[in-house]
Amino acid sequence: MSPFFSSRWVEVPDWVREDAAGGLPAGFRAAGVAAGLKPSGGTDVGLLVSDAAETTSAARFTRSGVLAAPVLVTRERSRLDALRVVVANSGNANAATGGRGLDDAAKMQGAAAMAGGVQADQVAVASTGVIGVPLDSRAVVSGLARARSELRPDGDADFAAAIMTTDAFEKRASLEVDLAGGTVRLCAQAKGAGMISPSFATMLCFVQTDAALSADTADLLLGVCLKRSFERISVDGQLSTNDTAILMCSGAGGVTVQAESEDELRFGQALDALLRQLALAVVRDGEGARRIGRVVVRGGHGESVEGAARAVANSPLVKAALHGGDPNWGRIVQAVGMALPGTAPLAVDVGIEGVQVCARGGAIGFDAKALAQAVARDEVEYVVELPGEGQETEVFFSDLSHEYVTINAEYTT
């Protein structure tokens, strides 16, 4: 098995290591079953349960103006600080499905509450798949009845499989984190390959730990880490209707992470590394992607820096050049100029893989052969310097491939 932490853009603290044994943290069980939602007949309904009565949690959802039924039901009917069960399905997003969709999501919530032995308001509902098609909630409920009997501490692989759609590979990890009070476990399962935008782009991501955290601490850490991970990625600039991220803390490991303590800092850094690597895995999956890029923009002011970074990351011209291993920096300055229109020439500097290719908006000499070799790697970094000081941002993005067009042209057929 290849190591989980594989990107040079993720800093892994010394006190974090991968757990070769895998499985979920203490207090958690999971399962995944095939309920008939996917035409392929694959695993499509997942159930995740915390057996600890004092479980705390935190959640974040899509900022889309078109909210899927499971997002609405979870956001409005669930205790987001005390979630103990997650029910998730793939093969159908249950989005843009009107009143029936809300009823179907509520049925999922009720059935999962019975399967997990908790109150309905302690259940989060998540769906992913085709938009605008009614969900077969009876199939989901039937699947949950079977999933209940299959719940086990090492069921994270089946749960991860249940949330995959066009994903080419699973995205999950099991980590050990050394804290002052002892070692805790931190695990996660995520999915996502397309319809990914920097305005919160998890698609689905579920994180579990056996550490005890207050709901406020969990909420703070999840929010901060999402801003540095899933909110920093783009595959196609499209914002999903279903994005959901949930952190659940069972406390079953016997270690408490106190607010404003050294352990809170260490746990937060571990969570940050975990989510950044998962987010990069989503970009790498990118529905046919060959390479991933990182654009760093410095200088200017807050809005200009963010706008320029997103313009580069979402430019089909930049993404196509990345796919072909073409160091065409003109496409980068074009994207920056589109984001920052003005009457005077923009004195922008551009570097690719440490090689400066543009100074104050103009061409300069550089070793084209060496740069061509550098951009043929799996990860390519672009740095844009704008006039001004004090601001900096980053966006990770995938290339644009022939396969991306094929996958999305044939998605419902």
C-alpha positions, 0 to 999 in steps of 0.5 A, spaced: 500 500 500 502 506 498 503 511 503 497 516 505 501 522 505 504 523 498 504 530 496 510 535 498 505 540 499 503 537 506 507 538 512 506 532 516 508 533 524 513 528 527 507 526 532 503 523 526 504 517 523 499 512 519 496 506 522 498 500 518 492 496 521 487 501 519 480 501 521 476 506 525 478 509 532 475 506 538 467 507 539 466 507 532 463 502 527 461 502 520 458 498 514 457 499 506 452 495 502 449 494 495 442 497 495 441 497 488 442 505 487 448 504 482 447 501 475 453 497 476 451 494 482 456 496 487 456 498 494 452 504 495 449 505 502 454 506 508 452 507 515 457 510 520 455 509 528 459 512 534 457 507 540 459 513 545 453 516 548 457 523 549 460 523 542 461 531 540 461 533 533 461 539 528 459 540 521 460 544 514 455 544 508 455 547 501 454 554 500 450 553 493 444 556 493 441 550 490 441 545 497 440 538 496 435 534 501 440 531 505 443 537 506 437 541 508 434 535 513 441 535 516 442 542 517 435 543 520 433 537 523 439 534 526 443 536 532 450 538 529 454 538 535 452 531 538 451 527 531 452 519 532 450 516 526 452 518 519 448 515 513 450 516 506 449 513 499 452 514 492 448 513 485 443 519 487 444 526 490 437 527 492 438 534 489 432 538 486 427 533 488 422 537 491 418 535 497 419 528 495 426 529 496 425 532 503 421 526 505 426 521 502 432 524 506 427 524 512 426 516 511 433 515 511 434 519 517 429 515 521 431 508 518 439 510 520 436 512 527 433 505 528 439 502 525 444 506 530 440 506 536 440 513 537 435 519 536 433 521 529 436 528 531 443 525 532 443 522 525 446 526 519 444 524 512 448 525 506 447 523 498 452 524 492 450 522 485 446 524 479 442 531 480 434 531 479 432 524 479 428 521 485 431 517 490 429 510 491 428 511 499 425 504 500 432 501 497 436 505 502 432 503 508 432 496 506 440 496 505 440 500 512 437 494 515 442 489 512 448 494 514 446 494 521 448 487 522 454 488 518 457 494 522 464 493 525 470 496 527 474 495 521 468 497 516 471 503 514 473 500 507 466 498 506 463 505 508 468 509 503 466 504 497 459 506 499 460 514 497 464 513 491 461 515 484 466 517 479 472 516 484 478 512 481 480 510 487 478 510 495 480 516 499 481 514 506 486 514 512 487 511 519 492 515 523 495 515 530 497 522 533 501 522 540 498 527 545 501 529 552 495 525 555 496 519 550 495 516 543 489 518 539 486 515 533 484 520 527 481 517 521 477 519 515 473 517 509 472 522 503 469 522 496 470 527 490 473 527 483 468 532 479 464 538 481 469 541 485 470 548 486 474 553 491 468 555 495 467 549 499 469 543 495 469 537 500 463 533 496 463 528 502 468 527 508 467 524 514 472 524 520 472 520 526 477 520 532 477 517 539 479 523 543 474 527 547 473 534 544 468 539 546 463 541 541 466 548 540 473 545 540 471 540 534 467 546 530 473 551 531 478 546 528 474 543 523 472 550 520 480 552 520 482 546 517 477 546 512 479 553 510 486 550 508 484 544 505 477 543 501 476 550 500 483 551 497 481 546 491 478 546 484 477 541 479 472 544 474 470 550 478 463 547 479 460 548 486 456 541 488 449 541 491 451 536 496 458 538 500 458 535 507 464 535 512 463 532 519 467 531 524 465 526 530 469 525 537 467 519 541 472 520 547 472 512 547 480 513 547 480 516 554 484 522 552 481 529 552 483 535 548 482 541 552 481 548 549 487 552 548 492 547 550 498 544 547 494 538 545 489 542 541 494 545 537 497 538 536 491 535 534 489 541 530 495 540 526 494 533 525 487 534 522 490 539 518 495 534 515 489 529 514 484 534 510 490 537 506 492 530 503 485 528 502 483 534 499 489 533 494 487 526 493 480 529 490 484 534 486 489 528 483 483 524 482 480 529 478 476 525 473 481 523 468 487 528 471 494 527 470 497 532 474 495 537 479 497 544 480 498 549 486 498 556 484 500 561 490 499 569 489 502 574 493 502 581 494 496 586 492 490 586 497 485 580 499 480 580 494 485 581 488 489 575 491 484 571 491 481 573 485 487 572 481 488 565 484 482 562 482 482 565 475 488 561 474 486 555 477 479 555 473 482 557 467 481 551 462 487 554 458 492 553 464 489 547 466 490 544 459 497 546 459 498 543 465 495 536 462 500 537 456 506 539 461 506 545 457 510 551 461 506 556 457 506 562 462 502 567 457 496 563 459 497 564 467 498 572 466 492 572 461 488 569 467 491 574 472 489 580 467 482 577 466 481 577 474 484 584 475 482 588 469 485 595 469 487 601 464 495 600 466 499 594 465 500 590 471 507 589 473 506 581 475 512 576 476 511 569 474 515 563 476 514 556 475 517 550 479 522 556 482 524 558 475 522 566 474 519 566 467 515 573 467 518 580 470 513 586 471 509 583 466 514 582 461 518 576 458 525 574 461 530 569 459 530 562 462 532 555 461 526 552 457 528 545 456 529 545 464 522 548 465 519 543 460 522 537 464 519 540 471 512 541 468 512 534 466 512 532 474 506 530 477 505 536 481 507 543 478 507 549 482 506 556 479 507 563 483 504 569 481 507 576 485 502 582 484 504 589 486 503 590 493 505 586 500 502 582 505 497 578 502 498 571 500 493 565 498 493 558 494 489 554 490 490 547 488 487 544 481 487 539 477 489 539 469 483 538 464 484 532 460 480 528 454 477 523 459 474 529 463 470 531 457 468 523 456 466 522 463 461 528 464 459 527 457 456 520 458 455 521 466 447 519 465 448 515 459 
